Amino acid sequence: MKKQWLALIVVLAALMMLVIPAAAQENDLNCVGLSADDCQIVTDAIAQTEELQSFTQSYSFELSITGGDAMGMSAVSIQSEGSGPFVAMPDGDAMAPFNMGLDMTGSISGTGDDMSGSFSMAVVDGIVYFQNPETGTWGGVKAEDLFAVLAEQMGSMMGGTMGGGSSSSSPEEMLNNPAVGQLAMAAMTFDPFAIDGFISQARGDDAELDGQTMYAFTHTFDVDALLTSPEFQELVSAGSTAAMEASPDAAQMAMLAPMFAQMVSGEVTFTRWIGADDGFAHRLVVAADVNLDLSAMMAGSSSSDAPEMPPINLSLNLTVDLTNINDTASPVAPEGATIRTRDEMMNMGG
């Protein structure tokens, strides 16, 4: 149970850390579909992030998976919310670019092991702190040691699921395989943002938030347009060819790739709310509504009187609000925290 909670917290923290930098990236997508005036608002807001030194972040996260009843799957729901300070540390080293704190609550249901509770974490001067929700005590680990442990564990998982088979090609053989080279070339030239109909943007209705008018701009990413495009199909074909020639094991998975692309549909949206007075982005929202239709795959193995299988639906919403911009105090290290070494982290159980 502890591992499930820790995994959830790491995922949520990672999502939040990705959403904010994504909103600050300068690229050609920022002005897609906008008038010159609206484009200027977005461009100025992105430039304004250079002045963003501190803020209080609050988030809400909801993920639901439904439609798996025919396969004996219950509806799964994950919910969480939290808040805390974030302060950039421009003079810190590479492993300590910011200090932050986050107090979170959450729940997981539909997995057969429902749970709910609270969790607190902090990052101060390159040390990641976690509070034990059962005892209230704090422990910590250097960020570089935490990343090393996570990387090693991820490597072990990948090695256990993908390697070890006697029929698999060696890395050297795979790299020297012409089909793999063709796949690498196809991946380098694949530009999803150039696919017609994949990305659109529109300005929404203005709203009042944090004492000022907010301008809302929403990017919509059409999953259908991406997966059914000739460009994506060409990439899938190159990947299938490379997999079949490089490894018999991978060939089995490669055969499913084109079918999988036809089974997935839906859209993902990204909305930023920009303050009319200060020009900062104050709210960032990532939402997804994606369907996985397994009926075609199951048709061959199902009897004629089998019940119709509805699509499995994945619905996600992550909302991050930024307040007290450039007026937030840095968190301090928890008193009495036990700092663990890399070896102790590797040997921790449960």
SERO-4910 file (N, C-alpha, C, O; in steps of 0.05 Angstrom, whole numbers):
BEGIN
 pado doro    nc1    nc2    nc3   cac1   cac2   cac3    cc1    cc2    cc3    oc1    oc2    oc3
  Met    A     16    -24      0      0      0      0     17     25      0     11     44    -14
  Lys    A     38     25     15     56     48     16     68     53    -12     70     76    -21
  Lys    A     76     31    -26     87     34    -52     67     46    -72     75     62    -89
  Gln    A     42     38    -69     21     49    -87     18     79    -82     16     95   -101
  Trp    A     18     87    -57     15    116    -51     40    131    -61     37    152    -72
  Leu    A     63    120    -56     88    134    -65     88    137    -96     95    157   -106
  Ala    A     79    116   -109     78    117   -139     59    139   -148     65    154   -166
  Leu    A     35    140   -135     16    161   -142     27    189   -137     24    206   -154
  Ile    A     40    193   -115     51    219   -108     73    227   -128     74    250   -137
  Val    A     90    208   -135    112    214   -154    100    222   -181    109    240   -194
  Val    A     79    207   -190     66    213   -216     54    241   -215     57    256   -234
  Leu    A     39    248   -194     27    274   -192     47    296   -192     44    316   -205
  Ala    A     68    293   -176     89    313   -175    103    316   -202    109    339   -210
  Ala    A    107    294   -216    120    295   -242    102    310   -262    111    326   -278
  Leu    A     75    304   -261     57    318   -279     57    348   -274     57    363   -293
  Met    A     57    356   -249     57    384   -243     82    397   -252     82    420   -262
  Met    A    105    383   -249    130    395   -257    133    397   -287    148    413   -297
  Leu    A    117    380   -301    118    381   -331     99    402   -342    105    415   -362
  Val    A     76    406   -329     56    424   -339     66    453   -339     63    467   -359
  Ile    A     79    462   -317     87    489   -315    109    496   -335    107    517   -349
  Pro    A    131    480   -338    150    487   -359    139    485   -387    147    501   -404
  Ala    A    120    467   -392    108    465   -418     94    491   -426     95    499   -450
  Ala    A     82    505   -407     68    530   -413     88    552   -418     80    573   -429
  Ala    A    113    548   -412    133    569   -416    150    566   -440    169    581   -446
  Gln    A    145    545   -456    161    539   -479    154    557   -503    130    560   -509
  Glu    A    174    568   -516    170    584   -540    171    565   -564    191    552   -569
  Asn    A    149    563   -579    148    547   -603    125    557   -621    110    574   -614
  Asp    A    125    545   -645    105    554   -665     77    547   -658     58    558   -670
  Leu    A     73    529   -638     46    521   -631     31    543   -615      6    543   -615
  Asn    A     46    561   -603     33    580   -585     13    598   -598     -6    608   -586
  Cys    A     17    603   -624     -1    622   -638    -18    608   -659    -31    622   -675
  Val    A    -19    582   -659    -36    567   -678    -65    576   -675    -76    575   -653
  Gly    A    -77    584   -697   -105    591   -697   -113    618   -684   -136    624   -682
  Leu    A    -93    633   -676    -99    658   -661    -96    683   -679    -81    682   -699
  Ser    A   -110    704   -672   -106    730   -685    -80    741   -677    -67    731   -658
  Ala    A    -71    762   -690    -46    775   -683    -46    785   -655    -26    783   -640
  Asp    A    -69    797   -646    -71    808   -619    -70    786   -598    -56    789   -578
  Asp    A    -85    764   -603    -84    742   -584    -57    729   -583    -48    721   -562
  Cys    A    -44    727   -606    -18    715   -607      1    731   -590     19    720   -576
  Gln    A     -2    758   -590     16    775   -574     12    771   -545     31    771   -529
  Ile    A    -13    766   -537    -19    761   -508     -5    736   -499      8    736   -478
  Val    A     -7    715   -515      6    689   -507     37    692   -508     50    682   -490
  Thr    A     47    705   -528     76    709   -530     87    725   -507    108    718   -496
  Asp    A     73    746   -499     82    762   -477     81    746   -451     98    749   -433
  Ala    A     60    729   -448     58    713   -423     81    693   -421     91    689   -399
  Ile    A     89    681   -443    111    663   -443    137    677   -435    153    667   -420
  Ala    A    141    701   -447    165    716   -440    164    724   -411    185    727   -398
  Gln    A    140    729   -400    137    737   -372    146    716   -352    152    722   -329
  Thr    A    146    691   -361    155    670   -342    184    673   -334    192    662   -313
  Glu    A    199    688   -349    227    694   -340    227    709   -314    247    707   -299
  Glu    A    205    723   -308    204    738   -283    191    722   -260    188    732   -238
  Leu    A    184    697   -266    170    681   -246    190    668   -227    205    650   -235
  Gln    A    191    678   -203    211    668   -183    199    651   -161    212    634   -150
  Ser    A    173    657   -154    160    641   -133    130    643   -136    119    661   -149
  Phe    A    117    623   -125     87    622   -126     78    600   -107     93    583    -99
  Thr    A     52    602   -101     39    580    -86     23    565   -107      6    576   -121
  Gln    A     27    539   -109     13    522   -128     -7    505   -114     -2    493    -94
  Ser    A    -31    504   -126    -52    487   -117    -61    470   -140    -64    480   -163
  Tyr    A    -67    445   -135    -75    428   -157    -98    410   -150   -103    404   -126
  Ser    A   -113    402   -170   -133    380   -167   -129    361   -190   -123    369   -212
  Phe    A   -131    335   -184   -126    314   -204   -148    294   -202   -155    284   -180
  Glu    A   -159    287   -225   -179    266   -227   -173    248   -251   -168    257   -273
  Leu    A   -174    222   -246   -170    202   -267   -190    180   -263   -192    168   -241
  Ser    A   -206    175   -284   -226    153   -282   -223    135   -306   -218    145   -328
  Ile    A   -226    109   -302   -226     89   -323   -251     73   -321   -256     60   -301
  Thr    A   -268     75   -342   -294     61   -341   -297     45   -367   -282     48   -386
  Gly    A   -318     28   -367   -325     13   -391   -313    -15   -393   -316    -29   -413
  Gly    A   -299    -23   -372   -287    -50   -373   -303    -72   -360   -293    -93   -354
  Asp    A   -329    -67   -356   -346    -86   -343   -347   -113   -357   -348   -134   -345
  Ala    A   -348   -112   -384   -349   -137   -399   -325   -154   -396   -325   -178   -400
  Met    A   -303   -142   -387   -278   -157   -382   -274   -163   -353   -252   -172   -345
  Gly    A   -294   -156   -336   -292   -161   -308   -276   -140   -293   -267   -144   -271
  Met    A   -273   -116   -306   -258    -95   -294   -277    -75   -281   -297    -67   -293
  Ser    A   -271    -67   -256   -288    -47   -243   -279    -19   -252   -257    -15   -263
  Ala    A   -297      0   -248   -290     28   -254   -269     37   -234   -273     33   -210
  Val    A   -248     48   -244   -226     57   -227   -226     88   -225   -230    101   -245
  Ser    A   -222     98   -201   -222    127   -197   -199    134   -179   -195    123   -158
  Ile    A   -183    154   -189   -161    165   -173   -165    195   -170   -168    209   -191
  Gln    A   -166    205   -146   -170    233   -142   -149    244   -122   -141    230   -103
  Ser    A   -140    268   -126   -121    280   -108   -122    310   -110   -129    321   -131
  Glu    A   -115    324    -89   -112    353    -89    -91    361    -68    -85    346    -49
  Gly    A    -79    384    -72    -58    393    -54    -49    421    -61    -57    433    -80
  Ser    A    -31    431    -44    -20    458    -48      6    460    -33     12    445    -15
  Gly    A     21    481    -41     46    487    -27     62    507    -42     56    514    -65
  Pro    A     84    517    -30    100    538    -42    121    527    -62    129    504    -60
  Phe    A    128    543    -81    149    537   -100    167    561   -103    157    583   -109
  Val    A    193    558   -100    212    580   -102    235    572   -119    249    552   -113
  Ala    A    240    586   -141    263    580   -158    289    588   -144    290    607   -130
  Met    A    309    571   -149    336    576   -137    356    579   -160    370    560   -166
  Pro    A    356    603   -173    373    606   -197    403    603   -191    419    597   -209
  Asp    A    411    607   -166    439    604   -159    446    576   -149    469    571   -142
  Gly    A    427    558   -148    432    531   -138    446    514   -159    447    522   -182
  Asp    A    455    490   -151    468    473   -170    447    458   -186    423    462   -183
  Ala    A    456    441   -204    438    427   -223    418    409   -208    396    405   -218
  Met    A    425    399   -185    407    382   -170    390    397   -150    375    384   -135
  Ala    A    392    423   -149    376    439   -131    367    464   -144    372    486   -135
  Pro    A    351    462   -166    342    486   -181    319    500   -168    312    522   -175
  Phe    A    306    487   -148    283    499   -135    278    486   -108    287    464   -102
  Asn    A    264    501    -91    253    491    -66    223    490    -68    211    508    -80
  Met    A    211    470    -57    181    468    -58    171    451    -35    185    435    -23
  Gly    A    146    456    -29    132    439     -9    105    432    -20     93    447    -36
  Leu    A     94    409    -12     68    401    -23     54    383     -2     64    363      6
  Asp    A     30    392      6     13    376     24    -10    366      7    -25    381     -6
  Met    A    -14    339      7    -33    327    -11    -52    308      3    -45    296     24
  Thr    A    -76    306     -8    -95    285      0   -104    271    -25   -102    282    -47
  Gly    A   -113    246    -22   -121    231    -46   -135    206    -39   -136    197    -16
  Ser    A   -147    194    -60   -161    168    -57   -159    152    -82   -157    163   -104
  Ile    A   -159    126    -79   -160    107   -101   -182     87    -96   -183     75    -74
  Ser    A   -199     83   -116   -221     64   -113   -224     48   -138   -217     56   -160
  Gly    A   -236     24   -135   -241      7   -158   -219    -13   -164   -221    -28   -183
  Thr    A   -198    -13   -148   -175    -31   -153   -177    -56   -137   -160    -74   -140
  Gly    A   -197    -58   -119   -198    -81   -101   -183    -76    -75   -184    -92    -57
  Asp    A   -169    -54    -74   -154    -46    -50   -157    -16    -47   -137     -1    -48
  Asp    A   -182     -7    -42   -188     21    -40   -173     33    -17   -169     21      4
  Met    A   -165     58    -21   -149     72      0   -153    102     -3   -160    112    -24
  Ser    A   -148    116     19   -148    145     19   -130    154     41   -125    139     60
  Gly    A   -121    179     39   -104    189     61    -91    215     52    -99    228     33
  Ser    A    -71    223     67    -56    248     62    -26    242     60    -17    221     70
  Phe    A    -12    260     48     17    257     44     29    284     41     18    302     29
  Ser    A     53    287     52     68    312     50     96    307     41    109    287     48
  Met    A    106    326     24    133    324     15    145    352     13    130    371     12
  Ala    A    171    353     11    185    379      7    211    374     -7    223    352     -5
  Val    A    220    394    -21    247    393    -34    261    418    -25    252    441    -32
  Val    A    282    415    -10    297    438      1    327    433     -3    338    414      7
  Asp    A    339    452    -17    369    451    -21    379    424    -31    399    413    -22
  Gly    A    364    413    -50    373    388    -63    367    363    -48    376    341    -56
  Ile    A    351    364    -27    343    341    -12    312    338    -14    298    357    -10
  Val    A    303    314    -21    275    308    -23    265    296      3    276    275     12
  Tyr    A    245    308     15    235    299     41    207    287     37    191    298     22
  Phe    A    201    265     52    175    253     52    166    249     81    182    240     97
  Gln    A    141    254     86    130    250    113    115    223    113     98    218     96
  Asn    A    121    206    133    107    181    136     78    187    145     74    198    167
  Pro    A     58    181    128     31    188    136     20    174    160      0    182    172
  Glu    A     33    152    168     24    136    191     36    146    217     23    148    238
  Thr    A     62    153    216     76    161    241     80    192    243     85    202    264
  Gly    A     79    205    220     83    234    220    113    242    219    119    265    218
  Thr    A    131    222    220    159    228    219    169    233    191    156    225    171
  Trp    A    190    248    189    201    256    163    227    241    156    243    236    174
  Gly    A    230    235    131    254    223    121    262    238     96    246    251     84
  Gly    A    288    236     89    297    250     65    319    235     51    331    217     62
  Val    A    324    243     26    345    232     10    354    253    -10    338    268    -20
  Lys    A    380    253    -15    390    272    -35    377    266    -62    372    243    -69
  Ala    A    371    288    -76    357    285   -102    373    268   -121    361    251   -135
  Glu    A    399    271   -121    415    255   -140    414    225   -133    415    209   -150
  Asp    A    413    219   -107    410    191    -99    383    180   -106    380    157   -114
  Leu    A    362    196   -102    335    187   -109    333    181   -138    321    161   -146
  Phe    A    343    199   -155    342    195   -184    357    170   -192    349    155   -210
  Ala    A    380    165   -179    396    142   -185    381    116   -178    382     97   -193
  Val    A    368    116   -155    352     93   -147    329     88   -166    325     65   -174
  Leu    A    315    109   -173    292    106   -192    302     96   -219    289     79   -231
  Ala    A    325    106   -228    335     98   -254    343     69   -253    339     54   -272
  Glu    A    355     60   -231    364     32   -228    340     13   -227    340     -8   -240
  Gln    A    319     22   -212    296      5   -210    281      3   -237    271    -18   -245
  Met    A    280     26   -251    268     26   -278    283      8   -297    271     -6   -313
  Gly    A    309      9   -295    326     -8   -312    321    -37   -307    320    -53   -325
  Ser    A    318    -44   -281    312    -72   -274    286    -81   -285    283   -103   -294
  Met    A    265    -63   -283    239    -70   -293    239    -74   -323    228    -94   -333
  Met    A    253    -56   -337    254    -59   -366    270    -84   -374    262    -98   -393
  Gly    A    291    -90   -360    307   -114   -366    291   -139   -361    294   -159   -375
  Gly    A    275   -138   -340    259   -162   -333    237   -167   -352    229   -190   -356
  Thr    A    225   -146   -365    203   -150   -382    210   -152   -411    195   -163   -427
  Met    A    233   -140   -419    240   -140   -447    265   -156   -454    268   -163   -477
  Gly    A    281   -162   -435    306   -176   -441    306   -204   -431    286   -214   -420
  Gly    A    329   -217   -435    333   -243   -423    325   -266   -441    332   -289   -436
  Gly    A    311   -261   -463    302   -283   -480    325   -292   -498    340   -275   -508
  Ser    A    327   -318   -503    349   -328   -519    346   -320   -548    365   -320   -563
  Ser    A    321   -313   -557    316   -307   -585    321   -277   -590    319   -269   -613
  Ser    A    325   -261   -570    328   -232   -574    356   -226   -585    375   -239   -579
  Ser    A    357   -206   -602    382   -197   -613    397   -181   -593    386   -169   -575
  Ser    A    424   -181   -596    441   -165   -579    438   -136   -587    430   -130   -609
  Pro    A    444   -117   -568    443    -89   -576    459    -82   -600    451    -65   -616
  Glu    A    483    -95   -603    500    -89   -626    487    -98   -652    488    -84   -672
  Glu    A    474   -122   -651    461   -131   -675    438   -113   -683    433   -108   -706
  Met    A    423   -104   -663    400    -87   -668    409    -61   -680    397    -51   -699
  Leu    A    431    -49   -670    440    -23   -680    451    -25   -708    449     -6   -723
  Asn    A    462    -49   -715    473    -52   -742    452    -62   -762    458    -65   -786
  Asn    A    428    -67   -753    407    -76   -770    397    -53   -787    389    -32   -776
  Pro    A    396    -56   -814    387    -34   -832    359    -25   -825    352     -1   -827
  Ala    A    341    -43   -817    314    -36   -811    312    -18   -787    296      1   -786
  Val    A    330    -22   -767    331     -4   -744    340     24   -752    330     44   -742
  Gly    A    359     24   -771    368     50   -781    346     65   -796    344     89   -793
  Gln    A    330     50   -811    308     63   -825    287     73   -805    275     94   -809
  Leu    A    283     59   -783    264     68   -762    275     94   -749    259    112   -745
  Ala    A    301     95   -743    312    118   -731    309    143   -750    303    165   -741
  Met    A    313    138   -776    310    160   -795    280    169   -796    275    193   -797
  Ala    A    262    150   -796    233    157   -797    225    172   -772    210    191   -773
  Ala    A    236    164   -748    230    178   -724    241    207   -723    228    225   -713
  Met    A    264    211   -735    277    237   -736    261    256   -754    260    280   -748
  Thr    A    249    246   -775    235    263   -793    205    265   -787    191    282   -799
  Phe    A    196    249   -768    167    250   -760    161    275   -744    173    280   -723
  Asp    A    143    292   -754    136    317   -741    106    316   -736     90    324   -753
  Pro    A     97    308   -712     68    306   -706     54    333   -708     30    334   -714
  Phe    A     69    355   -703     56    381   -703     49    391   -731     34    410   -734
  Ala    A     60    377   -751     54    385   -779     31    369   -790     23    373   -813
  Ile    A     20    351   -775     -2    334   -785    -28    350   -785    -36    362   -765
  Asp    A    -41    350   -808    -65    365   -812    -87    356   -793    -93    332   -792
  Gly    A    -99    374   -779   -121    368   -761   -113    358   -733   -131    355   -716
  Phe    A    -88    354   -728    -79    344   -702    -81    365   -680    -91    359   -658
  Ile    A    -73    390   -686    -72    411   -666    -88    435   -675    -85    444   -698
  Ser    A   -105    445   -657   -119    470   -662   -119    486   -636   -113    475   -615
  Gln    A   -125    511   -638   -126    528   -614   -148    549   -618   -153    559   -640
  Ala    A   -161    556   -595   -181    576   -596   -181    592   -570   -173    581   -549
  Arg    A   -189    617   -571   -192    633   -547   -219    629   -535   -239    631   -550
  Gly    A   -221    624   -509   -246    620   -496   -257    645   -485   -247    667   -490
  Asp    A   -278    642   -469   -290    666   -456   -272    676   -433   -260    660   -419
  Asp    A   -271    702   -431   -256    714   -408   -270    707   -382   -295    703   -382
  Ala    A   -255    707   -360   -267    701   -334   -252    717   -312   -229    726   -317
  Glu    A   -264    720   -289   -251    733   -267   -238    712   -249   -251    692   -241
  Leu    A   -213    716   -242   -198    697   -226   -176    712   -211   -161    728   -224
  Asp    A   -173    708   -186   -152    721   -170   -153    752   -172   -133    765   -173
  Gly    A   -177    763   -174   -180    791   -174   -175    806   -200   -172    830   -200
  Gln    A   -173    791   -222   -168    804   -248   -180    787   -270   -187    764   -267
  Thr    A   -184    800   -293   -195    786   -316   -174    767   -327   -150    773   -329
  Met    A   -183    743   -335   -165    723   -346   -173    717   -375   -196    714   -381
  Tyr    A   -152    715   -392   -156    707   -420   -150    677   -422   -129    668   -413
  Ala    A   -169    661   -433   -165    632   -435   -159    624   -463   -172    632   -482
  Phe    A   -138    608   -466   -130    598   -492   -127    567   -490   -113    557   -473
  Thr    A   -141    553   -508   -141    524   -507   -130    511   -532   -140    516   -554
  His    A   -110    494   -528   -100    477   -550   -115    450   -548   -120    439   -527
  Thr    A   -124    441   -571   -137    415   -573   -120    396   -591   -113    403   -613
  Phe    A   -114    373   -580    -98    353   -594   -116    329   -602   -125    315   -584
  Asp    A   -122    326   -627   -140    305   -637   -125    279   -641   -109    276   -659
  Val    A   -130    260   -623   -115    235   -623   -122    219   -649   -104    207   -661
  Asp    A   -147    220   -658   -155    207   -683   -138    216   -706   -128    201   -722
  Ala    A   -137    243   -709   -122    255   -731    -93    246   -732    -81    242   -753
  Leu    A    -81    244   -708    -53    236   -706    -50    206   -714    -33    200   -731
  Leu    A    -65    189   -702    -61    160   -705    -69    150   -733    -59    129   -742
  Thr    A    -88    164   -746    -96    155   -772    -82    169   -795    -88    164   -818
  Ser    A    -64    187   -789    -50    202   -809    -30    184   -824    -19    166   -813
  Pro    A    -26    190   -850     -6    175   -865     22    176   -853     37    157   -854
  Glu    A     28    199   -841     55    202   -829     59    183   -806     80    171   -803
  Phe    A     38    181   -789     40    163   -766     40    133   -775     55    117   -764
  Gln    A     23    127   -795     22    100   -805     49     92   -817     58     69   -814
  Glu    A     63    111   -830     89    105   -841    109     99   -818    126     81   -821
  Leu    A    107    114   -797    125    110   -774    119     82   -761    138     68   -754
  Val    A     94     75   -758     87     49   -747     97     27   -765    107      7   -755
  Ser    A     94     30   -791    104     10   -810    134      6   -807    144    -16   -807
  Ala    A    149     29   -805    178     27   -802    185     13   -776    204     -3   -774
  Gly    A    170     19   -755    175      7   -729    169    -23   -729    184    -38   -717
  Ser    A    148    -31   -743    141    -59   -744    162    -75   -760    170    -97   -752
  Thr    A    171    -63   -782    192    -76   -798    217    -80   -782    230   -101   -782
  Ala    A    225    -58   -768    250    -59   -752    247    -80   -730    266    -95   -725
  Ala    A    224    -81   -717    221   -100   -695    221   -129   -704    234   -146   -692
  Met    A    208   -134   -727    208   -161   -737    235   -171   -747    241   -195   -744
  Glu    A    251   -153   -757    278   -161   -767    298   -161   -744    318   -175   -746
  Ala    A    293   -145   -723    313   -143   -702    310   -164   -680    329   -173   -668
  Ser    A    284   -172   -675    280   -190   -653    253   -205   -657    233   -192   -660
  Pro    A    254   -232   -657    229   -247   -659    210   -241   -636    185   -241   -640
  Asp    A    221   -235   -612    203   -229   -590    188   -203   -595    164   -201   -590
  Ala    A    203   -183   -604    191   -157   -610    171   -158   -633    153   -142   -634
  Ala    A    175   -177   -651    157   -179   -674    128   -185   -666    110   -175   -678
  Gln    A    125   -200   -645     98   -206   -635     83   -181   -627     60   -177   -633
  Met    A     98   -163   -612     86   -138   -604     82   -119   -628     62   -105   -629
  Ala    A    100   -120   -647     98   -102   -670     74   -108   -686     62    -89   -698
  Met    A     65   -133   -687     41   -140   -703     16   -126   -691     -3   -122   -706
  Leu    A     16   -120   -666     -7   -107   -653     -7    -77   -656    -28    -64   -653
  Ala    A     15    -65   -664     17    -36   -665     -3    -23   -684    -17     -4   -676
  Pro    A     -5    -32   -709    -24    -20   -727    -53    -22   -717    -69     -4   -720
  Met    A    -59    -45   -706    -87    -50   -695    -92    -31   -672   -114    -20   -669
  Phe    A    -72    -28   -655    -75    -11   -631    -81     18   -640    -98     32   -628
  Ala    A    -67     27   -661    -72     54   -671   -100     59   -680   -110     81   -678
  Gln    A   -113     37   -690   -141     40   -699   -161     38   -676   -184     45   -678
  Met    A   -152     28   -653   -170     24   -630   -172     49   -612   -191     51   -597
  Val    A   -153     67   -614   -152     90   -596   -164    115   -609   -158    121   -633
  Ser    A   -181    129   -595   -192    154   -605   -197    173   -581   -196    165   -558
  Gly    A   -201    199   -588   -206    218   -567   -190    244   -571   -179    249   -593
  Glu    A   -188    260   -550   -174    285   -552   -162    292   -525   -171    284   -504
  Val    A   -141    309   -527   -127    320   -504   -127    350   -507   -122    360   -529
  Thr    A   -133    365   -485   -133    394   -487   -114    405   -466   -110    393   -445
  Phe    A   -103    428   -472    -86    443   -454    -95    472   -454    -94    486   -475
  Thr    A   -104    482   -431   -114    510   -429    -97    526   -409    -91    516   -387
  Arg    A    -90    550   -417    -76    568   -399    -93    593   -396   -105    603   -415
  Trp    A    -94    603   -371   -109    627   -364    -89    649   -357    -74    646   -338
  Ile    A    -89    670   -373    -69    691   -371    -82    716   -360   -103    725   -369
  Gly    A    -69    728   -340    -79    752   -327    -77    776   -344    -56    782   -357
  Ala    A    -99    791   -346   -100    815   -363    -83    837   -351    -72    854   -365
  Asp    A    -79    837   -324    -64    859   -311    -34    853   -309    -18    870   -316
  Asp    A    -27    829   -300      1    823   -296     14    806   -318     38    803   -318
  Gly    A     -2    794   -335      9    779   -358     20    752   -351     31    738   -368
  Phe    A     16    743   -326     25    716   -318      3    695   -323    -21    702   -323
  Ala    A     11    671   -328     -8    648   -329    -15    640   -301      3    633   -285
  His    A    -40    642   -294    -49    636   -267    -62    609   -264    -64    598   -241
  Arg    A    -71    597   -285    -84    571   -284    -76    555   -309    -77    566   -331
  Leu    A    -69    530   -305    -62    512   -327    -78    486   -323    -79    475   -302
  Val    A    -91    478   -345   -109    455   -344   -102    435   -366   -102    443   -390
  Val    A    -97    410   -358    -93    389   -378   -117    370   -375   -122    360   -353
  Ala    A   -131    365   -397   -154    347   -396   -152    327   -419   -143    333   -441
  Ala    A   -161    302   -414   -160    282   -434   -185    265   -433   -195    259   -411
  Asp    A   -196    258   -456   -219    241   -458   -213    221   -481   -216    228   -504
  Val    A   -203    197   -474   -193    178   -493   -208    152   -491   -213    142   -469
  Asn    A   -215    140   -513   -228    114   -514   -210     93   -526   -196     98   -545
  Leu    A   -212     69   -515   -198     45   -525   -218     24   -532   -231     12   -515
  Asp    A   -222     20   -559   -243      2   -568   -230    -25   -574   -216    -29   -594
  Leu    A   -235    -45   -557   -223    -71   -559   -242    -91   -574   -235   -114   -577
  Ser    A   -265    -81   -584   -284   -100   -596   -273   -113   -621   -278   -137   -625
  Ala    A   -257    -98   -637   -246   -111   -661   -226   -133   -654   -225   -154   -667
  Met    A   -210   -128   -633   -190   -148   -625   -204   -173   -613   -195   -196   -618
  Met    A   -226   -168   -599   -239   -191   -585   -258   -206   -604   -267   -228   -597
  Ala    A   -265   -194   -627   -285   -206   -644   -277   -234   -652   -294   -252   -653
  Gly    A   -251   -238   -659   -242   -264   -668   -244   -286   -647   -246   -309   -653
  Ser    A   -242   -278   -621   -242   -298   -600   -269   -300   -585   -272   -316   -568
  Ser    A   -288   -283   -593   -314   -282   -579   -335   -298   -594   -334   -300   -619
  Ser    A   -353   -310   -580   -375   -325   -592   -395   -305   -604   -395   -282   -596
  Ser    A   -412   -315   -622   -431   -297   -635   -451   -285   -615   -462   -264   -621
  Asp    A   -457   -299   -593   -476   -289   -574   -463   -274   -551   -476   -269   -531
  Ala    A   -437   -267   -554   -423   -252   -533   -434   -224   -531   -441   -212   -552
  Pro    A   -436   -213   -507   -447   -186   -504   -428   -165   -518   -404   -169   -519
  Glu    A   -441   -144   -528   -425   -123   -541   -406   -110   -521   -414   -104   -498
  Met    A   -382   -105   -529   -362    -93   -511   -360    -63   -516   -351    -55   -538
  Pro    A   -368    -47   -497   -365    -18   -500   -336    -10   -498   -320    -24   -486
  Pro    A   -329     13   -509   -301     23   -507   -293     28   -478   -310     36   -462
  Ile    A   -268     24   -472   -258     32   -446   -251     61   -448   -236     70   -465
  Asn    A   -261     77   -429   -257    106   -429   -238    114   -407   -240    106   -384
  Leu    A   -219    131   -415   -201    143   -396   -206    173   -396   -204    186   -416
  Ser    A   -213    183   -372   -218    212   -369   -199    224   -349   -198    214   -326
  Leu    A   -185    244   -356   -165    256   -338   -168    287   -338   -173    299   -358
  Asn    A   -164    298   -314   -164    327   -311   -144    335   -290   -145    326   -267
  Leu    A   -125    352   -298   -105    362   -279   -106    393   -281   -101    404   -302
  Thr    A   -113    406   -259   -115    435   -257    -94    445   -238    -94    436   -215
  Val    A    -78    463   -246    -57    475   -229    -62    505   -228    -62    519   -249
  Asp    A    -66    516   -204    -69    545   -200    -44    556   -187    -33    545   -169
  Leu    A    -35    579   -197    -12    593   -187    -21    620   -174    -33    637   -188
  Thr    A    -17    623   -148    -24    647   -134      0    658   -119     21    645   -118
  Asn    A     -3    682   -107     19    694    -92     45    695   -109     67    689    -99
  Ile    A     42    702   -135     65    701   -153     86    722   -144     80    745   -139
  Asn    A    111    712   -142    134    728   -133    130    740   -105    141    760    -98
  Asp    A    113    726    -89    108    735    -62    104    711    -44     87    711    -26
  Thr    A    120    690    -49    118    665    -33    144    659    -20    165    659    -32
  Ala    A    143    653      6    167    646     22    176    618     16    159    600     12
  Ser    A    202    614     16    213    587     11    207    568     34    209    577     57
  Pro    A    201    543     29    197    524     51    224    518     64    245    522     53
  Val    A    222    508     89    246    501    104    247    471    108    226    458    106
  Ala    A    271    461    113    274    432    117    259    423    142    261    437    162
  Pro    A    245    401    141    231    391    165    251    384    187    272    373    182
  Glu    A    244    392    212    262    386    234    262    356    241    241    343    239
  Gly    A    285    346    248    287    318    256    285    297    234    282    274    240
  Ala    A    287    306    209    284    287    187    309    269    186    331    277    190
  Thr    A    304    243    180    325    224    177    334    222    148    318    215    131
  Ile    A    359    229    142    369    229    115    380    202    109    398    192    122
  Arg    A    369    189     88    376    162     81    397    162     58    397    180     42
  Thr    A    414    142     58    434    140     37    422    125     13    399    115     14
  Arg    A    437    125     -9    427    111    -33    424     81    -27    404     69    -36
  Asp    A    442     69    -12    440     40     -6    415     35     11    401     15      7
  Glu    A    410     52     30    386     49     47    360     51     31    341     36     36
  Met    A    360     69     11    336     71     -6    332     46    -22    310     37    -26
  Met    A    354     34    -32    353     10    -48    342    -13    -32    328    -31    -43
  Asn    A    348    -14     -6    341    -36     11    314    -33     25    306    -50     40
  Met    A    301    -10     20    275     -5     33    254    -23     21    253    -27     -3
  Gly    A    238    -34     38    216    -51     29    190    -39     35    188    -19     50
  Gly    A    169    -52     24    141    -44     30    137    -15     30    114     -6     34
***
